[in-house]
Amino acid sequence: MSATTEGPVTWSDTSVLITGGTGSFGNKFVETMLARHRPRRLCVFSRDELKQSEMLARFKDHPSLRFFIGDVRDRERLMRAMHGVDIVFHAAALKQIPACEYNPFEAIQTNVLGAKNVIDAAIDEGVRRVIGISTDKSVNPINLYGATKLCAEKLFVQGNVYGRPRGTSFAVVRYGNVIGSRGSVVPLFAAQRASGRVTVTDREMTRFWIRLEEGVDFAIQSAELMRGGEIFVPKIASMRIMDLVEAVAPGCAVDDIGIRAGEKLHEILVSEDESRQTLEFDRMFVIEPLDPKWGYRAREDGKRLARGFRYSSDSNDVWLSPAEMKALCDD
């Protein structure tokens, strides 16, 4: 195993597993890892055998690629899949906000108890590093999906209390909406465009946006930089919802349908309370653990944030124009 709990990663000597590996993030992650990092072994863990077979065909039975059918709710199956694995990326989750609200315990089973199972299995199987994929919805959550992801973040950070003494470190990556993912509003606007009308919940709404490949690259970079217990937040652009309509469905009439239950007007990636333990770097923020009883080695580089700072989609310094978003959607 080349991957220790800290320091450089020699990917060519490393065995990697991704949960939720047949989703949007998983597909791009596998593509990136095989093309650029070439791990010794890359295991895709997911519930959907059809999507696994489609991935197998897409990547032409790559010799490094392995597939495990399983659910993060099943701790024993996770342990089997993680045997001999060095680094885990945990991307499996129930993500649709209305579905999570209607099926709350199902969301908890996957997003919270599933995260616990990943932590337990990783420690018991001697995995060296684990990265959890989170969302801006976890900050000051007002819907169940965000609340479950907040719980998962807390579990991952505190998982270091149990993991570090046995050689396993945990960290989190948190970012905003992903351009082109199945859960974003972009495909909805594109589908509505044919009718000449699009639906908007609130014309003042803003969101953080990141390209899928940027999210994958950031997660991989965070796995290389982690010391255990951090939440890594990339600096990304914001966009106003009406500019997004102009980019995706220009000329369409807009129907105002009102803000939905569990929906925010603006999203936050670093809250005011978190900013007290956050370091700013050129391309990211690093939220350090609040009470690291496992002996976290604090960073000496980076800039401390001003009192009361928050990283919010409505007060961002970087904004996407309609033309820029159109170009990203056309890629």
N, C-alpha and C positions, 0 to 999 in steps of 0.2 A: 504494500500500500504506500503510495507516494504522499497522500494527503494527510497532514497532521492537523491538529486543532487550530494552528495559526501558520502563517507564512505562505510562500509560493505553492502553487499547485502544478504538478507535472501531469497534465491531463492524459497524456498517452499511456501513463502507468496507472490511471485511476478508473475505478468502476463507479458508474453514476446511475442513480435511479431517479425517475420522475413520477410522482403520483399525478393522476389526472392527465396522463401523458398523451391522450388522444384528443384533448381539447385544443382551442385556438393557440394558447400559450405552448402547450405540449408539442404540437406539430412544428411550430417555428423553433422551439428549443431543440428538438431532435435534428431538424434541418441544420441549425447553426452548429451544434456540437459535432455532428458528423462531418460537416464541410470544413470547419475551422479549427476545432479543438481535438478531434479524433481520440476520444477516450478509449481505453482498453476494452471496456464493456459499457453499453448503454441500455438500461432496462426501462421499458415503458410499462407502467402499472396503471391499469384502468379497468372499468367494468364492461366496456363495450367491445365485444369480440368482432363485430362488423367493422368498426373503425380501426381496430388493430389490424385486421386483414387488409384494409385499404392502405394503412401505413406501410405494411409489409410490402405490398405491391409498389407503392410510391418510392420506397427507398431500396427496392430491388434486392431484398433479402441481404442487407448489408451485414458483413460478418461480425461486426461489433454489436449489432442490435439484438435485443432479447425482449420478449413480451410476457407479461404476467397478467392474467385475468384475475381481478380481485377488487375488493372494496376497502376503503380506509376504515370502515366500521369493523373490519375483521382483523383483529390484532395478530392472530396466528398466521394469517396469510401474509400480512406485512412482514412479519419476522422471517418467514420463508423467503420472501422476495428480497429482503435486505441482507441476506447472508452473503458475506464477502464484499459488500458495497462500502465504498469510501465516502461518497457525498450523495446526499438526497436533496432534491428540490420538491417541495410539497406544494402542488398547484391544484389538487383535487378539492372541489367545493361545490355546494349548491349556491348559485349566484343570482338567480332571478328573484328580484325583490318581491313581486306579488306572490310568487310560489312559496317563498320562505315565510311570508306573512300568513298565508293560508295553511301552511304545513309546518308550524313552528318546531315541533319536536323532530321532524325529519331533518330540518336545517341544523338543529342542535346535534343530532346524531352524527351528521357528516362533518360539519364545520368545527364543532367544539370537541366532541368525543373522538372524532376521526383524527383531529390534531393531536389529542392525547395519545391515541394509539400509535401515531407516527413517532412521537417522542419516545414512548416506551420501547417500541420495537427497535428504534435507532440505537438507544442506549444498550439494550440487551444484546444486540447483534454487533456492537463495536463500530458503528458508523462514526466517522471522524467529524464531519460537518453536515449540518442540516439547515437549509434555507426555506423559510415559509414565505409564500407569495400572498401579500395582503392588498388592501385597497384604501382609498381615501374615505370610503364609507365607514371605516372603523373609528374615525376621529369624531368625538362627540356624536355617537350614533343616534339616529331617531327611527331606524327601522331594524327589524330582527336580523337581517343579513349583516348590517354593519355591527350590530351587537355581537353576533357570533364571531365575526372576524376580529373584533376587539378582544374577545375572550381567547381566541386562538393566538393572537399576538402575545397576550400576557402569559399564556402557557409556554410559548416558545422561548420568551425571555427568561422566565423562571425555570424552564427546563434545564438551564445551565447549572442550577444548584445540584441536580442529580447527575447530569451528564458530564460536567467537567472533571469531577474526580475519577471518572471512568474513561476519559478521553474523548467525549462527544460534546461538541459545541453547537449552539443553536443561534440563529439570527433571522431577521425578518426584512423583506423588501416590501415597501409600500408605495404605490403610485396610483395615478388617476385612470380615467377612461381610456380604453385602448381603441385606437382607430381601426375600424374594420372587423373587430371581434364580433362574435355572434350576439353578445349582450348589449352592444352599443346602439345608440339611436341612429347612427349613420345608415345602416341597412333599412331601417324603418322609413326614413325620409326618402331614400332611394326608391323604395317600393311604392310610396305614396305619390311620388313625382308623376307617375303615369296618369293619375287622376286629376292633376293640376291643383291639388290641395294637400297641405300638410298640417298636422296637428302639433301645437306647441302648448306646453303646460303653463309657462310664464315667460314673457318676452324679456324679462330682466335676468334670466338665469345664465350662469356661467359655469364652466366645467374645465378641469385639467384634462389635457389630452397627451397621449404618448403613442408613438408607432409601436406595433407589436415587436418588431425586431429590436427597437430600443429597449423595451421592457425585458426582453430575453437577455440582451447584452448586459443590461444593468444587473440582472440577477446573477449572471455568471461572474461579473466583476465583483459583486458583493461577496460571493462565495470565496473569492480570492483574498479579499480585504478583511473579512470578518475576524474578530477576536472572540466573539461569543457574547450575545446579549444586546447587540445593536439593532436598531431599526434604520435601514438605509432608505433615504427618500431622494429621488432624482429631481433636479431642477428642470421642469418641463413647462410648456406653454399653456396658457389659458385661451378659451374662446367663448364669445358671447353666442347664445343660442340662435339669435337672428342672423348672425354672420355665418353660422353653420348651415342654416336654411338656404342662405344665398349661395353657399358653396355647393351644396348637394342637390338642391331643388330650386334653382333660380327661376324667378318669374311665377312661382306658385303662390296661390292664395294661402293665407295662414288662418287656421281656426284655433282660437284660444279655448282650451278645454279645462284649464285650472290645474293648479299644482296637485299632484297625486299624494295619497297617503304614504308617508315614509320617504318623501322626496324633499330635498333641500333646495333652497334657491342658489346657494353657493356651496362648494366643497372646501375642506381644509385638509392639508397634508401634514402640517406641523401646527399643533395648537399652542396657545399662549403658555399654558402650563408646561407642555413638553419643551418649549423653547429654552427653558432654564437649564436643561441638560443636553442641549443640542449644539453641535459644532457645524459651522458652515465651511464648505469647500467650494472650489470653482464650479463643479458640476453636480454637487449633491449636498444634502444635509445628512448628518449622522446623529441620531438620537441615542445617546448612551444610556445604559441601564441605571435606574434610579437608586437601587439598593443592591449592588452586586455582591452578594455574600460568597460567591464562588471565586473571588479574587480577580475580578476583571482588571485588565491592564489599560488604564485610561490613555486616551490619545493626547499627545502634547502639541500636535499640529492642529490646524483648523482655527476658525475665528468664533469666539463666543457671540451669541446673538444679543441684541439690545433687549432690554426689559420690555415685556409686552408684545414682542414680535410674534406674528403668526403668518404662516404660509398659506394663503387663501386664494381661491380661484378668482375672486373679484378684485384683489389688491395685488395681483401678480405684476411683475415688471415685464414679462414676455407674453405677447399675444399673437395668436395666429390670425392672419387675414383670410377672407374667403378664398382668395386665389391660392394661398399657401395650402389651405385645407383641401381644396379641389385637387391640387397637384399630388398631395399625399394620398387621397382616396383613389386617384387614377393610377398610382404606382402598382 
